[in-house]
Amino acid sequence: MGPGPCNPYPEVVAAMGRPMLGHLDPEFLNLLDETCDRLRAVFQTNNALTLPISGTGSAGMEAAFVNVVKPGDEVVIGVNGLFGERMVDVAQRCGAVVTRVDAEWGSPLDPTEILAAHPNPAIIALVHAETSTGVRNDIAPIGVGKPDGALLLVDCVTSIAGIELDVDGWGVDVAYAGTQKCLGVPPGLAPLTYSDAARQRIVERPQSWYLDLSQIAAYTEGGGGARRYHHTAPISMIFALHAGLGVILDEGLRNAWERHAEAGKALQDGLEKRGFELVAPVTNRLPELTTVWVPAGVDDAFVRRALLERYGIEIGGGVGVMAGKAWRIGCMGHTARLRNVVALLAALDDVITW
């Protein structure tokens, strides 16, 4: 139940054991097309350029930026955790002039402040579900209020399939995610979607050859026809993502959100009944990732080690300014079940002596 890779769905495990296919085999290409269609459904978008990037969520972040950011572009970035900080780093490496809008770690960003930060930015970027703090940032008001010509770029690594995400309805132009959180798939792919407006802004010869979307799109968008070879796709990971998305869509996207909400609330209620103080405010608290302050007198490392060694339950430690001060407890994907919440709370009762 850590914030990192979650237990995959059983269907995903089975899919990864499928016999290997070539990356240009027609059977694989048909499955790749289906996977992109399923990603559109889960992102809630009609964007033609929607695909899994070969790499983890950080590769998705880099692909999102390097393909639309030119040196000198004005980029507004909301920062209230580690992954907002990473956005700043990536954008600056692309030569952007970054305007930061900061909020305290554990607090949500104010959409009004983000919209007021620059009169005419090329891009506005922020994290939807900040993995380092368990905070949900509001996206829709920024999509509605962004200036004409500004692209809205959003990190959805921990939000996709776990809470409501509506790329087209919220006016998001670029969104990237990861497979290892609420999608219930092992790490290794980064779902990415570009709107038509963002696609028109793709730079010529971006700094990364491997993440050059003009080349990757020629492979992924063959539609059953000729495809330009770019790189060898990770076949088994595509099998896994196809299966994981199928599980979610069979369950129903809204039902998946509700399952995560039910499990997250049960966990948070149980922690508060035991005297734990939660980090994120209730108005912007993620159900799929709960952050809790380590109680005074409790040994952070001992508790996490004991949970893992005695019960096979992993919870994450704090990062950045929260290192050694907070725990991050994931309840995502196949793990988002009440039975897992009950097991964790009972294990905490055993391990911690107040």
N, C-alpha and C positions, 0 to 999 in steps of 0.2 A: 504493500500500500504506500510505497514511496512516490515521490513526484516524478520519478524517471519512468523507465519502461514498465508497463503493467502486464499482468498475465494476459496472453492473447486468447481470443475466442477459440474454442475447440475446432471450429470450422477453418480457422486460420492455420492452426497447427497441421491439420490434414492437408490443406492446400499447399503448404510449403514442402510437403513430401511428394508432390506430383512429379511424374517423370519430366526431365528437362526438355525444353524446346529451344530451337534456335531463335535468336532475337529478330530474325526476318522471316520466320516460319509463319505462313498465313494464319494458322490456328492461334499463335501467340498474338499476332497483330490484331486479330478480331477481339481477343480478350483484352488487349490494351485499349482498344476503342471503347469496349464496354466499361472498363475501369474509369476512363475519362468521363463517360456519361454518368456513372455513379458518383463521381466526384462532383459533377455539376449539381446533381440532386442534393448532395449533402451540404455543399457550399450555398445552395439555393441561388444558382446563377445560370444564365444562358450563354456565358462567355465561351466563344469557340476555343480560345486559348486557355484551356484548363487541362492540367497534366500533372503527373507525379515526377518531380525532379529526383534524379538519382543521387541521394545524399540525405542526411538527417535534416531536422528543422533549421539548423544553422545554414545549411546549403540553400534552403528555401529563402531565408532572410537575405543572403547574399545575392541570389538570383533576382529577388524582388527589386533590390536597389541597383545593381550594376547595369541592368538593362534599361533603366529610365533616368538615372541620375547622371548629369553631365557636370564637368568642372564648372564651378561658379553658380550652379543652381541653388536657389534659396529653398531650404528644407526645414520645416517646423517639425520637431519631434517631441512628443510627450514622454516624460521620464518619471516613473514612480517605482522603479525596480531594476533588477539586473538586465532584463532583456530590452528595456528601453535604452539603457546605457549601451548595450551592444548595437542597437540601431544607430546611435550617434556615431559610434566607432566606424561602422560599415559605411555610413553616408559620408563621413569625413574622408575616408580612404578613397571614395569615388570623386573627391574634390568638391563636395557640396559645402555651401555656407550654411551652417546649422544654427537655428534658433531653438534653444531648449525651453521647454515649459515643464518645470519641475513640481512634483508634489512629494510630500514625505512618504517614504516607504511604508506601506500599510494603509495609505489613503488613496482614494481614486483621483484621477485627473479631472479638472474642471473643463468641460468642453468650451465654455465661454472664453476662458483664458487661452485655450489653444487657438480658437478662431481669431482672437484679437492679437495674437503674437506677431503676425506679419500681414500686411495688407494684400500682398500678391505672391504667395509662395508657389513654387513649382509643385511641391509635394507636401502633404501633411501626413505624418506617420505616428502610429502609437500601437501599443500592445492591447489586445482585447482582454485576454485573461493572463495577468502577470504571474508567471509561474513561481517567481521568487517570493511573492507576498500573499498570494491567494485573493487578489483584488480584481474585480471586473471593472473595466473602464467602459463608459458609454460611447458607442460608436455612431449610432443613428443621428444624434444632433449635429455631429461634425459633418456627416455626409450631406445633411440638409443645408447647413450653413456655410460650407466651404466656398471660397471665391471661384468665379468662373475661371476655368483653365487649370485649377489646382487638382492634382490627383490625390486620392485618399488611399494610403497604404497601411495595411493592418496585419499584425501578427496574430494568427488564430491557432497557434500550436496547441494550446491547452483548452481552447474553447470548442473547436470543431467536434460536433456530435455529442458534446457534453452540456452545452447551454445553447440558447437560441443564437443563431448566426444567419443573417440574411444579406448576402453580399449585394445582390441587385437591389433589394428593397431599401437598404441603408446607404446606397450610393458609394459603395466601396469599389475602387478601381483596381487595386492590387491586393491580393490576400495570399498568405502562405501558411502552411500548417505542418504538423508532424504526424507520423503514423502511430507513435508509441503511447499516446495518451488515451483520449476517449474513443479513438477509432479501434482500439484493441488489437493492434498489429505491431509486430516487433519494429524497432527503430531501423531506419535505412532509406526511407523515402520522405519527400517533402511535397505534399500536394500544393499546387500553385495555380492561381487563376488571374488572368489579365483581362480587363475590360477592353472594348474597342478603342476607347479614348486612350488608355494606357498603351495599347498596342501601337497606336499611331506615334507614340513618343519613344518607342524603342530606339536606342542609340545605335549608330553604326559602329561596328567593331567594339563592343564593350570590353572592359578590362579583363574579363574572364572568357577564355575560349570555351571552356567546358560548360559554362552556364549561359552561353550565348543563345537566347531564345529564338533568334531568327534562324539558327541552325537546328535547334532541338525541335521547333515546331514543324520543320519540314519532314521530320521523322515521325512525330506523334500524330500529325494531322493528315496522314495519307488517305484516310477514309477507305481503306481497302485497295488503294491504287499504289503507284510508285512512291517510295519514300527514300529520302536522302539519308544515307548512313551518317550518323554523328558519333555515337558511342554505343557500346554494348549495354543494352538494358539489363538490369538485375532481375532476371526472369522469375526466380522464386519469390522475390519480394513483391513483384507485380501480382503473382498468383495470390500472395497473402493479402495484399491490399484489396484486390478484387473480391476475395472472400469476406474480409472484414466489412467492407462497404455493403456487401450483400446482406450480412447479418443485421446491420443497422437499418437498412431499407426494408427488410422483411419485418423487423420489429416495428418499424414506423419511426421516422425521425423525431416527431414530437414525443412518442412513447419513450424513446431513448433519453431525451432531455428530462422527462418526468422521472425516469428510473434514477438518473444521476441526482436529481433534486431530492428524491425521497431518501436515498442512501446518505447524501451529504447532510441533510437536515438531521437525520437520526444520529450521525456521528457528532455533529456540532452540539446537538442537545445533550448527548451523552457526556461529552467533554465538559460542557458548562455545568451539568449536574454534579460533576466530580470536582468542581472548583477551578477548572482551567480557564484562563482568559484568552479569548480568540483575538487574533491580530486585526483582521479586516472588519470594517463596520458592516453591520447586518444589511444595510442598503445595497452594498456592492460586494457581498461575500460570495465567493465561488462555491458551489456545492461539490465540484469534482476535486478541489484542492483546498484543504483546510489548513490554515496556519495558526499555530497556537504558541503562546509564550511558554518557555520552559519554566516551571514553578521554582521559586526560590528554594534552595537546598536540595534540588534534584539534579543528579549528575547526568547531563545531556548524553555523553558518549556511552555511559554504562547502560542507560535505559534502552537506547537504540540497539546496542549490541545484544543485550539480554532478549529483547523482542525477537531479534533475528535468530539467535542461537537456540532459544527455548521453543519458540513458536513458529519460526519461519516467516515472521512478519517484518518487513522492512519499512521504516518511515524515514523520511529525509531530514537532514539537519538544515539549519538556516544557512543562507549564503549572504555574501556582502556584509552590510551593516548588521544583519541579523544572525551572522555566524555565531554559534554557541548560545544563542538567546532564544531561538524559536525552532519548532518542528514543522515540517511540511508533510501533510498526510494526504496522499492521493487516494481517491475513490473513483476510478476511471475505467471506462471500457467494461470488460468482462468482470472486473473487480468490483464494480459499483453494484453490490448486492447487500441486502440487509444482513445476511449471514456473516459476511466479512466484517461488517461494522461491529456486530455482537462479539465476534472473536477478538477483534482488536481491543475493544473496551475491557473485556474480561482479562486479556493479557496485560493491559496497563494496570488493572487492579492488582494483579499478582506481582508485577515487577516493581511498582512504585510503593515504597513505604513512606507514608507522610509523617 
